Each structure stands twice: as C-alpha cells, then as structure tokens.
Amino acid sequence: MRKSLEWMASPLLALLMIAAWQYYVVSAGVSPFILPKPMAVWIGFVELPRRHRWRWR
C-alpha cells in the first residue's frame, strides 16, 4: 500500500499545482502576458514544432 501511495504522490501533486495555477489565473484576472493559463502554455508547446520546422544541416 505504501509503495502505491509513493508512486501516486508526484502525479497528484503536479495535477494539484496545475489546478491551483488555473484557478489563480482565472479568479485573479491576471493578464495572459504576465501569467498565461496552463492550457495556453500546453497548446503553445504542442504547436511550436508545427510553426517552426527545424532543419538539420
């Protein structure tokens, strides 16, 4: 039982931090320039290779 709790602690903590980040940005009305929403960061990360095709020389 203890091993499974240790294994689940890190992903749960990461999800909790992302949820807190989302809640803070929405509730405080922070400018996206200062602190973007987590989903906006993820979308930017995923779209980066599509926008900039890196060429290996």
VENGI-V103130 format. One record per pair of residues at least 12 apart in sequence whose ideal C-beta (glycine too) atoms are under 8 Angstrom apart, sorted by sequence separation. I is the first residue (numbers start at 1). J is the second residue. If there is no record, write none. Layout:
BEGIN
i-><I/I>
j-><J/J>
END
This chain:
BEGIN
i-><25/25/21/22/21/22/21/22/18>
j-><37/38/35/37/37/38/38/39/38>
END
